[in-house]
Amino acid sequence: MDNPDGTGALTISRITIESDSVSLDFEGTVEGYGIVFATHTLSYIGEDRSRGRLQGEARTFLEDGGLVSTPHMGTFTRDGPKVSSYFTDATNHGVVNFVVWDIDILTKAVSVRYWEVKSS
């Protein structure tokens, strides 16, 4: 997918491992949204743990001091330490985005791209 409406860079700040899932906390900056804090739980489907469901929440503090909050719901795939997550959000300001995160578990680096599918 080309020409995202915005990009960003996050880092993993916490990883919690459960028998059938992993929870990750993230923080960083996303274009158009400012400072972002998010939590995602990745629940595995299948024995190889290479794909599954994603559920999470994010809070964003805008440069003007405003707050944006949104649930995240989608899917993920994993190839070794690389995870790609695909989800939609629905912000409290009425904006809906399709979002792709490319996560490197080893370096804790996250590349963010989003496309606005509904404006406020």
Summary of the structure (lengths in Angstrom):
residues: 120
radius of gyration: 13.8
end to end distance: 23.0
largest distance: 46.0
contacts: 344
relative contact order: 0.21
helix: 0%
strand: 71%
